[in-house]
Amino acid sequence: SLEDYEETVKKAKEAWKVWADIPAPKRGEIVRQIGDALRQKIKVLGSLVSLEMGKIFVEGVGEVQEYVDVCDYAVGLSRMIGGPILPSERPGHALIEQWNPVGLVGIITAFNFPVAVYGWNSAIAMICGNSCLWKGAPSTSLVSVAVTKIIAKVLEDNKLPGAICSLVCGGADIGTAMARDERMDLLSFTGSTKVGKEVALMVQERFGRSLLELGGNNAIIVFEDADLNLVIPSALFAAVGTAGQRCTTARRLFLHESIHDEVVAKLAKAYAQVRIGDPWDPDTLYGPLHTKEAVKMFLDAVEQAKQQGGSVVYGGKVISRPGNYVEPTIVTGLPHNAPIVHTETFAPILYVLKFKEEEDVFAWNNEVKQGLSSSIFTKDLGRIFRWLGPKGSDCGIVNVNIPTSGAEIGGAFGGEKHTGGGRESGSDSWKLYMRRSTCTINYSKDLPLAQGIKFQ
């Protein structure tokens, strides 16, 4: 309830006063212990992710592993964060950058990665000296509670308040309260572009800071010189992994016209070998969708694709078995700018599109509103660097000879345009969880002014 929320924010703010006084390397030591505690529970927590979200067991475990990995990353970072000493133009003056925690970081996560996304945010936010307030997806609240209890035990064993990593379970009313709350010094939101836009406006209205990780309509581009032994498993994993419910899922597959038919035939054959079943079964590669609403969205999208001129060459139907199971689906024959191709349906539908020229297909990659992940398969060195350059992909994640999904924690994760512009995890993403002060210290006995101004 909103009363619970109010009490939790107050406790998280109080806990921050304790946490901010602890030196960063000591905070890193606590995060290291959190990583170890997650390691000990990795299989049971992975099972819970699989049970509640619906992804296959190995992906559930892999997601907890991401949190473990980002804890390891954050431990090292806790001894490295800091700003430069800059040359001052005035004698007897020092010019330095000081980085301080923002305070309380609100973290709203989505159902599809109920552990990892919180981990990316909280591990980095914690070593930066922030307390965290997490609102997980309402449909994966057991995972949120389990993770929070693991963290709370580590904090309390170290005589620290568990409220440093607080949790609120709730619906849109709690999310709205977080977005509007001036005590929320940074709000990290992962979810749909539609809701993300509403969140961004509420946060901006109070001049708050937001970190947005929103939708993706990601493309794989396959040129005529590509190694098809890499292409087929890459396209399969990117389109079918997590039953198409990743923000980095491949939704568009651009094939050079000279190899189009061959790749479609090979891909359909690979799709036929996908082992569908109980996500807890270690042999299963593909489980159910998260909700009945997702099944309906899937069916609506397949119908629209047909109406817009597409042909279903594989799948397209609901699977007759208990649960929210649908067939992984391949659609061919649509133009690159068909309305359904430009719609992100959070389901395992892959639109296969033909192209002839590099310049055209690079433009088609960029013409959708989102700008998260992108990938090309080629051996042409010049083309690779054009793809990485200013006239290449406009996405935050730009890959070569690997799929669109499966990002590493060492790099900054996030995308451009309607994906929101936020960055999480590696590189210098830590800067988003801190505030920068430019500090000038006069250690001389004179008072020279900047730009040589005389004021006498």
C-alpha positions in Angstrom: 0.0 0.0 0.0 1.0 3.7 -0.2 1.3 3.7 3.6 3.9 0.8 3.4 5.7 2.7 0.6 5.9 5.9 2.8 7.4 3.9 5.7 9.8 2.2 3.4 11.1 5.4 1.8 11.7 6.9 5.3 13.7 3.8 6.4 15.7 3.7 3.2 16.6 7.4 3.6 17.7 6.8 7.2 19.8 3.8 6.1 21.5 5.9 3.5 23.0 8.1 6.2 24.8 5.0 7.6 25.8 3.6 4.2 27.2 6.9 2.8 29.7 7.2 5.6 31.3 3.8 4.8 34.4 4.0 2.5 33.8 2.8 -1.0 36.1 -0.2 -0.8 34.3 -1.3 2.4 31.0 -1.0 0.5 32.6 -3.2 -2.2 33.4 -5.8 0.5 29.7 -6.0 1.4 28.7 -6.3 -2.3 31.3 -9.1 -2.6 29.5 -10.9 0.2 26.1 -10.4 -1.5 27.6 -12.0 -4.6 28.8 -15.0 -2.5 25.4 -15.4 -0.9 23.7 -15.4 -4.3 26.3 -18.0 -5.5 25.2 -20.3 -2.7 21.6 -20.0 -3.6 22.0 -19.9 -7.4 20.2 -23.1 -8.3 17.3 -22.6 -6.0 16.9 -19.0 -7.1 17.2 -20.0 -10.7 14.4 -22.5 -10.1 12.2 -19.8 -8.6 12.9 -17.5 -11.6 11.9 -20.4 -13.9 8.8 -21.2 -11.9 7.5 -17.6 -11.6 8.6 -16.0 -14.9 8.5 -19.1 -17.1 12.0 -19.0 -18.7 13.9 -22.3 -18.9 15.9 -23.3 -15.8 19.4 -22.8 -17.4 18.3 -19.2 -18.3 17.0 -18.7 -14.7 20.4 -19.8 -13.3 22.2 -17.7 -15.9 20.3 -14.6 -14.8 21.3 -15.1 -11.2 24.9 -15.6 -12.5 24.7 -12.1 -14.1 24.0 -10.6 -10.7 26.9 -12.5 -9.2 29.1 -11.3 -12.1 28.1 -7.7 -11.7 28.9 -8.0 -7.9 32.4 -9.1 -8.8 32.7 -6.2 -11.3 31.4 -3.7 -8.7 33.9 -4.9 -6.1 36.8 -3.9 -8.4 35.0 -0.7 -9.3 34.7 0.3 -5.6 38.5 0.9 -5.6 38.5 2.8 -8.9 35.7 5.3 -9.0 36.8 8.9 -8.9 37.4 12.0 -10.9 40.5 13.7 -12.4 42.7 16.4 -11.1 42.5 19.1 -13.8 45.1 21.8 -14.6 44.1 25.1 -13.1 44.9 28.3 -15.0 45.4 30.1 -11.7 48.7 29.8 -9.7 48.2 28.3 -6.3 44.9 26.7 -7.2 43.9 23.0 -7.5 40.9 22.0 -9.7 39.4 18.6 -9.0 36.3 16.5 -9.7 34.6 15.0 -6.8 31.9 12.3 -7.2 29.3 11.7 -4.5 26.3 9.4 -4.3 23.0 10.8 -5.4 21.3 9.3 -2.3 18.3 7.0 -2.8 18.0 5.1 -6.1 14.6 3.8 -7.1 14.7 0.7 -9.2 11.6 -0.5 -11.1 12.3 -3.8 -13.0 10.3 -5.8 -15.5 9.0 -9.4 -15.4 11.4 -10.8 -18.0 14.6 -10.4 -16.0 13.4 -10.3 -12.4 16.9 -10.8 -10.9 19.6 -9.5 -13.3 18.2 -6.0 -14.0 18.0 -5.3 -10.3 21.5 -6.7 -9.9 23.0 -4.4 -12.6 21.5 -1.4 -10.9 21.9 -2.2 -7.2 25.5 -3.6 -7.2 26.7 -0.4 -8.9 24.4 1.9 -7.0 25.6 0.4 -3.7 29.3 0.8 -4.3 28.7 4.4 -5.3 27.2 4.9 -1.8 23.5 4.9 -2.5 20.6 3.1 -0.8 18.1 1.3 -3.1 14.4 1.0 -3.2 13.3 -1.8 -5.5 9.9 -2.3 -7.1 9.9 -5.5 -9.0 7.2 -6.6 -11.4 3.9 -7.6 -9.6 3.9 -10.9 -11.4 7.4 -11.9 -10.2 7.2 -10.8 -6.6 8.3 -14.1 -5.0 11.7 -13.6 -6.8 11.9 -10.0 -5.5 11.2 -11.1 -1.9 13.7 -14.0 -2.1 16.6 -11.8 -3.5 15.9 -9.1 -1.0 16.0 -11.6 1.9 19.4 -12.8 0.7 20.7 -9.3 0.6 19.2 -8.2 3.9 20.9 -11.1 5.7 24.3 -10.0 4.4 23.7 -6.4 5.5 22.4 -7.4 8.9 25.2 -9.9 9.5 27.5 -6.9 9.0 25.6 -4.8 11.5 24.1 -2.7 8.8 20.4 -1.8 8.3 18.6 -4.1 5.8 16.8 -1.0 4.6 19.9 -0.1 2.5 18.3 -2.4 0.0 14.5 -2.0 0.5 11.7 -3.6 -1.4 8.2 -2.5 -2.2 5.8 -4.9 -3.9 2.9 -3.2 -5.7 1.3 -2.1 -8.9 1.2 1.1 -11.0 0.2 3.2 -7.9 3.6 2.5 -6.3 5.4 3.1 -9.6 3.7 6.5 -10.0 4.5 7.4 -6.4 8.2 6.6 -7.0 8.2 8.7 -10.2 6.6 11.7 -8.5 8.6 11.4 -5.2 11.3 14.1 -4.9 13.0 11.9 -2.3 13.9 9.5 -5.2 17.2 11.0 -6.3 17.5 8.7 -9.3 14.7 6.5 -10.8 15.9 3.6 -12.9 13.0 2.2 -14.9 13.1 -0.9 -17.1 9.9 -1.7 -19.1 7.9 -0.8 -22.1 8.4 2.4 -24.1 4.8 3.5 -23.5 5.1 3.3 -19.7 8.7 4.6 -19.8 7.5 7.8 -21.5 4.9 8.4 -18.7 7.6 7.8 -16.1 10.1 10.1 -17.8 7.5 12.9 -17.9 6.7 12.6 -14.2 10.3 12.5 -13.2 11.2 15.4 -15.5 8.3 17.5 -14.1 10.1 17.6 -10.7 13.6 18.0 -12.4 14.5 14.5 -11.2 17.0 12.1 -12.7 15.9 9.0 -14.6 17.7 6.1 -16.2 15.4 4.5 -18.8 15.8 1.0 -20.3 12.8 0.6 -22.7 11.9 -1.4 -25.8 13.9 -2.8 -28.6 13.0 -3.7 -32.2 16.4 -5.4 -33.0 17.7 -6.5 -36.3 20.2 -9.0 -37.6 21.6 -8.3 -41.0 23.2 -11.2 -43.0 25.3 -10.4 -46.0 26.1 -12.8 -48.8 29.6 -13.5 -47.5 28.4 -14.5 -44.0 29.3 -17.8 -42.3 25.9 -19.5 -42.2 27.3 -21.9 -39.5 27.3 -18.8 -37.2 24.1 -17.3 -38.6 21.6 -20.1 -38.0 22.2 -20.7 -34.3 22.6 -17.0 -33.7 19.3 -16.1 -35.3 17.6 -19.0 -33.5 18.9 -18.0 -30.0 18.3 -14.3 -30.5 14.7 -14.9 -31.8 13.6 -17.9 -29.7 15.6 -17.5 -26.4 13.3 -16.6 -23.4 10.4 -17.3 -25.8 11.1 -13.9 -27.5 10.7 -11.9 -24.3 14.0 -10.2 -24.1 14.4 -6.5 -24.9 17.4 -7.6 -27.1 15.4 -10.3 -28.9 15.9 -10.3 -32.7 12.6 -9.4 -34.3 13.8 -8.5 -37.8 16.2 -10.7 -39.9 17.5 -8.9 -43.0 18.9 -11.5 -45.5 20.8 -10.6 -48.7 18.6 -11.7 -51.6 21.2 -14.1 -52.9 21.0 -16.2 -49.7 17.4 -15.5 -48.6 15.8 -18.8 -49.5 18.7 -21.0 -48.3 18.8 -19.3 -44.9 15.0 -19.4 -44.5 15.0 -23.2 -45.2 17.8 -23.8 -42.8 16.2 -21.7 -40.1 12.9 -23.4 -40.4 14.7 -26.8 -40.1 16.4 -25.5 -36.9 13.1 -24.2 -35.5 11.6 -27.7 -35.9 14.3 -29.0 -33.6 13.6 -26.6 -30.7 12.7 -28.7 -27.7 9.5 -27.2 -26.2 8.3 -28.2 -22.8 8.4 -27.7 -19.0 10.9 -24.9 -18.3 12.1 -26.9 -15.2 13.1 -29.8 -17.5 16.9 -29.5 -18.2 16.3 -30.7 -21.8 13.8 -27.9 -22.6 15.0 -25.0 -24.8 11.8 -23.1 -25.0 9.1 -22.5 -22.4 5.8 -20.6 -22.2 5.0 -17.0 -22.5 4.6 -15.1 -19.2 0.9 -14.3 -19.4 -2.3 -15.1 -21.3 -2.3 -11.4 -22.5 1.1 -12.2 -24.2 -0.5 -15.1 -26.1 -3.3 -12.8 -27.3 -0.7 -10.2 -28.5 1.2 -13.0 -30.3 -2.0 -14.1 -32.2 -2.9 -10.6 -33.0 0.5 -9.8 -34.4 0.5 -13.0 -36.6 -2.9 -12.0 -38.0 -1.7 -8.5 -38.7 1.4 -9.8 -40.4 -0.8 -12.0 -42.7 -3.1 -9.1 -43.5 -0.1 -6.9 -44.4 1.1 -9.5 -46.9 3.3 -11.8 -44.8 3.6 -15.6 -45.1 4.0 -17.7 -42.0 6.6 -20.3 -43.0 6.9 -21.8 -39.5 4.7 -21.7 -36.4 2.1 -19.0 -35.9 -0.3 -21.0 -33.6 -1.0 -21.6 -30.0 0.3 -25.0 -28.8 -2.3 -27.3 -27.4 -1.1 -28.0 -23.9 -1.6 -26.5 -20.5 0.2 -23.1 -20.1 0.8 -20.0 -22.2 2.7 -21.9 -25.0 2.9 -20.6 -28.6 4.9 -21.8 -31.6 8.1 -20.0 -32.4 7.2 -18.2 -35.6 8.9 -17.1 -38.8 7.2 -14.7 -41.2 8.5 -13.9 -44.7 7.4 -11.6 -47.5 6.8 -8.4 -45.7 8.3 -5.0 -46.8 10.9 -3.5 -44.4 8.4 -0.7 -43.4 5.3 -2.8 -42.8 3.5 -1.4 -39.7 3.7 -4.8 -37.9 7.5 -5.0 -38.6 7.8 -1.6 -36.8 5.8 -2.9 -33.8 7.7 -4.5 -30.9 5.6 -7.6 -30.1 7.0 -9.2 -26.9 6.7 -12.7 -28.4 8.8 -15.2 -30.5 7.9 -13.8 -34.0 10.8 -13.2 -36.4 10.1 -11.1 -39.6 12.5 -12.2 -42.4 13.1 -9.4 -44.9 15.1 -9.2 -48.2 17.7 -6.6 -49.1 20.1 -5.9 -51.9 22.3 -2.9 -51.0 24.3 -2.2 -47.8 23.3 1.4 -47.7 19.6 0.5 -47.8 19.7 -2.2 -45.1 21.7 0.0 -42.7 19.0 2.7 -43.1 16.3 0.1 -42.6 18.0 -1.1 -39.4 17.8 2.5 -38.1 14.3 3.4 -39.3 12.5 1.9 -36.3 11.8 4.1 -33.3 13.9 2.0 -30.9 17.7 1.8 -30.9 18.7 -1.0 -28.5 20.6 -3.9 -30.2 21.8 -4.7 -33.7 24.0 -7.2 -35.4 25.6 -7.9 -38.8 27.2 -11.1 -40.2 29.9 -10.5 -42.7 33.6 -11.1 -43.3 34.1 -7.7 -45.1 36.4 -5.6 -42.9 35.4 -2.3 -44.5 31.7 -3.1 -44.1 32.3 -3.9 -40.4 33.9 -0.5 -39.7 31.2 1.3 -41.7 28.6 -0.6 -39.5 30.4 0.6 -36.3 30.8 4.2 -37.7 28.7 7.3 -37.8 26.6 6.1 -40.8 26.2 2.6 -39.4 23.9 1.3 -36.7 22.3 3.9 -34.4 21.9 1.5 -31.6 23.5 1.4 -28.1 24.6 -2.2 -28.8 26.3 -2.9 -32.1 27.5 -6.4 -32.8 29.4 -8.2 -35.5 29.1 -12.0 -36.1 27.2 -12.6 -32.9 23.4 -12.3 -32.1 21.6 -9.3 -30.7 21.0 -10.8 -27.3 23.4 -12.0 -24.6 25.2 -8.8 -23.6 28.2 -8.9 -21.2 28.2 -7.0 -18.0 31.6 -5.3 -18.7 30.1 -3.0 -21.3 27.5 -0.3 -20.8 24.0 -1.8 -21.5 21.3 0.4 -23.1 20.0 2.0 -26.2 19.1 5.2 -28.0 15.9 6.9 -29.2 12.7 5.3 -27.8 14.9 2.8 -25.9 15.4 5.7 -23.5 19.1 6.5 -23.6 20.0 4.9 -20.2 23.1 2.9 -19.5 23.5 0.2 -16.9 26.2 -2.2 -15.7 29.7 -1.7 -17.1 32.0 0.9 -18.6 31.3 4.3 -17.0 27.6 3.6 -16.2 28.5 4.2 -12.6 28.5 7.9 -13.2 24.7 7.9 -13.6 24.4 6.8 -9.9 26.5 9.7 -8.7 26.6 13.5 -8.8 29.7 15.4 -10.0 31.1 18.5 -8.3 33.8 20.6 -9.9 35.9 21.8 -6.9 38.4 24.6 -7.0 40.8 25.0 -4.0 42.9 28.1 -3.5 45.9 27.2 -1.4 47.8 30.5 -2.1 47.5 33.8 -0.3 46.4 35.7 -3.5 43.0 35.9 -5.2 43.6 35.7 -8.9 40.4 35.6 -11.0 39.7 33.2 -13.9 40.2 34.4 -17.4 42.7 37.0 -16.1 39.9 39.4 -15.0 41.1 42.3 -12.8 38.7 43.5 -10.1 40.5 46.2 -8.1 
